[in-house]
Amino acid sequence: MFALAQRNDVYLPFRSVEDARAAYEFSSLQSFLDIYYQGAAVLVAARDFYDLATAYLERAAADNVRHVEMFFDPQTHTNRGVPFAAVIGGLEEALRDARARFGMTGGLIMCFLRHLSEEAAMATLEQALPHADAILGVGLDSSELGHPPSKFRNVYSRAVSAGLIPVAHAGEEGPPEYVWEALDILGARRIDHGVRSMEDTELVRRLAADQIPLTVCPLSNVRLQVVDTIREHALPAMLDAGLLASINSDDPAYFGGYVGDNYAAVGSGLGLAAEELAGVARNSIRSAFIDDDRRGELLAEIDAFMTSG
């Protein structure tokens, strides 16, 4: 943040990195978003998006991540006058380089800012369609409460007709009803977070029967006070219920939890053994939007690691 602010002559309301870190005390999703949007202001040109994505991908590679599906929200930037092509161009180049450097496959999921209107989302989708070959799917970002998935039914319909995969952030701070809407109205093929699904037994049965993937972010849930401590997290109950839940990172620079950190926290805080964590890793591969050959490669790599002792 500070390096890019200096490069682009952008004012930050923090005197130092330490001051910025001290501001990373969140009481809700909204209090996180306030600082998130301040930090995003330092991203101006394609080079900035490339550098940011590359920094993340290097950290992910150090955690032995083999495949990544990164979320990005172009409205955060296009609303500031940054060209859409600069956003997607920098991110796409970083993913290409990560494949060359680390053998890491990946894709981009474009998220709509749910506190803005569906009309604004539709305008963003139209900007994105000329770059559709670089985009894997569409999702939802920003404030969940008060902005149900049904608000975006038309833009999702348009995105799906253009060949983009629908996913949706639902059931983190929002109620289980938001998960139902994401599935039945948006046609979501994967639910991001979804931890509050456990409050609805019929929904749990549906998710288990249909094997709808849930991308769970434990350290984010603690940081945003969805749960008080990692020991109270619902992940073990989700796995016991037969849900296709996986461990993921959510804005890791802000929440202090890259993928490896989340696995470590779950292993120690919830007492999951190595084979159980390997099962969760397999879930993440089964949840990924990759072809069967790549899926087989990654599953075989986990099996080889577990049998190597």
N, C-alpha and C positions, 0 to 999 in steps of 0.2 A: 504493500500500500504506500509506504513512504518513498520507496524508490521510484514508483510510477508517478506519484504526486510531484516529485522533484523533476522527473523527466518532462512532464506535461504542464508544469507550472500550475498545479491545482492546489488550492487551499484546503487543508485539513484542520478540523477543530481540536486536534490533539497536538501536544507539544513534543511527544516522543512515542516510541513504540510501547513503552511501559504505560503511558497514559491511555493509549488505545486498548491495551490488554486489560487495564483496570475497568474500562467501559464494557468489557465483555461479561457483564453480570446481568443475566436476563431473568425476568420474572414471567415472561410470556413470549409467544411467537412474535407479537407485535413489537415488543421492546428489542428483540433481536433484529427485526426488519429495519428498525430506525437506524441502527448502526450499519447494517448491511448496505443500505442505499447510500449512506455517506461514503463508505469505502469504495463502492462501485464507481463513484464519480471520477476516480483516477484513471479509468479505462477509457481511452479516447480513440486509439488507432489499432489497426489489425495487429501490429507488433505487440501491443499491450495484451491483447487477448491471447496471442501466441505465447507470450512469456508467462502469463498467469496459468494457462492450461498446462504448459510444459512443467512449471514448478509443481503442480498437482500430480501430473503423470509420473514425474521422477519419484515423488513420495510414494505413490501407489506401487510403482515397480519395486521400490525398496521393501514394501510389504508383501511382495510376491503376488500382486494382482496380475492376472493373466488376461482379463477381459474387463472393459469398463464401458458403461453407458452413462455418459455425463449429461446432466441437466444444464440448460442455460435459458435465461429469460431475456430475449432481445429487447423487450419493451423498456426494461430498465435503462437501456442504452440509446435506443432509437428515439425515445422521448426526450433525450438530452441532445439530439441532433447527430448522434453517431450513426453512420450508414450501416444498414443491415449487412451489407457485403463485408464490412470491416469485422463485424462480430463473427460471422460464420467463417470467413476466410482465415482468421487467426486460429480459431478453434480447430478447424478441419486440418490445417497444416500441422498443428501440434499432434493431432492423432496420427497423421501419416508418419511423422517423425518417431513417435512412440512405437509404432509397429516396426519401423526399421531398426531402432535402437534396442528395444526390449522384447520384440516378438509379441507385443501386446495388441490384441484386437480391440475394437471399440466402435462406438457410434455416439450420435448426439440426439438428445431428446429436447425438443423446444417446448418450453413451458409458457403458458399464458398467465399474466398477473391477474389473479382472481379478484383483487380489489378494484380493478378497472372493469369497464363494460365489455359485454360480448362483442359489441361493435368494434371496440379497439382491438380485441383479440382477432376478429375477422380481418381487420386491416393488416395486422401483423402476419397472419397466415398468408394473405395475398402477397406480401413482400417476400415471404419465405418460399413460396412455390417454385420460383425460378431456380432455387437452390435445393429442391427436394431431394436430389440424389445424395446430398450431404447430410440429410436429416433422417433419423431412424423413426421417430415418432413424436407425439405431442403429449404434454402433461400439464399440470397445474402447479403454480407457485404462489407464494405470498400468503396473506391472511386467510385462514380457512374458515373461521367462525363467521357466520353471516353471509358467506358466499358459497352456497351449495353447488355441487357439480352440475345440477340441472340448469344453472345459469348459462352454461356453455354448450348446450345441446346442439345448436346449429353450427357452431364453428367446429365441433368435433365431427359432426356429420360430413362437413365439407372436407376436413382433414383426412378422414377415413376414405372418402371417395377418391382422394388424391393419392392413396396408397400409404399413408402414414399410420403407424401403429398407435392405438390409443392406450395411455396409462393415466392414472389419476392419483394425486395426493388426497387421501380421504381417511377419516377416522383416526387422526392424531389428536388434535384439539376438538375437532368436530365429532358429532355423534355417529353411531352406527348407521343411521339413516343416510348419511353422506356416502357410505360405502355401497349401500343398496342403489343409490342414485348413480354412482360411478359405474356400477355393473350394468344396470338395467336401462339407463338413459344414455350414458356415454359409450357403453360397450367396452369399458376398460378391460384390457387383457392382463393387467397387473395393477395391484393396489400399492401405492407408496405409503408406508407406515401401517395403517390399518389396525393399530393395537387396540383401539376401542371396539373393534368388532367382537371382542370377547364378552362384551356386555349383552350380546344378542345371540341366544343359543341357536335360533333358526339361521341366522347369518353364518355362524360358525359351521353349521352343517352344510350350508351351501358352498362356502369357501373350501371345505374339506372335500366334498363330493366332486366339485368341479376342478379341484386343484388349482385354484386361482393363486398366483404368486403374490406374496406380501413382502415388500422390501422394508424390513424393520431396521431402525437406527437407534440402538439402545442409548448411547451416550447423548445423543441429541434429545431423546425423550427425557432424560434426567436434567439436562441443562435448561430445557424449556419448561421443566416442572410438570410434565405430563405424568411422571412418577417421581416420587421423592428421592429414591435411591435405586441403584442398579439391582439391589436384592429384591425389590418389589416389582421388577419388570415382568411382563406377561409372557415373555418368550418361551419359557419351559411349558407353560400351559398351552400355548399355541402349538408347540411341537407335539405335545401329548394328545392334542385334539386332531392331529393329522393334517395340520395346515402346512402349506408349502411356503414356510417362512425362511427368509435368509437374513444375514447380517450385512449391513451396508453403512457407509458414512454419509453424513448430512452436513454440508457446509463445514468441512472438517477444520479449516483454519480458524473459524469462529468458535466451534464447539469443542476444540481440543481432542477430536476423535477421528483419526484416519481409520481405515479399515482394520489394520492390525490392532490398533488401540481398542476398537470395539470388540474384536474377538478376545483380546486379553481380558477386558473388563467383564465380559460375559462368562469366560472360563473361570475367573476367580470369584466374581460376585454372585453368580448363579450356580456355581459348582458343576458346570458341564464338563464332562470328561472329553478326552481327545477324540474318541470315536463319535461322540455326539456333535462336537464341533466340526468334524469332517462331514457328518451328515448334513449340517447346515451349509457347509461349503458346497456340497453336492446340490443342495436345494438352489443355491444361487446360480449354478450352472444350468440346472433344469429350467430356471426362470428367465434365463438370458435369451435375447432375440438373436440367436446364432444358428447356423446350419448344423445338421446332424453330425457331420464330420468333425467340425470344431468342438461340438459338445462332447463327442466321444473322446477326442484328444484330451480335453480338460478333465473329464471324469476319470480317464485312465491315469492321468498324472496324480490325482488325489489317491487313487487306489495304490499306485506304486509307492507313493510316499508313506502311506499307512502300513504297507506290508514290509517296508524297508527297516522297520524297527527304530 
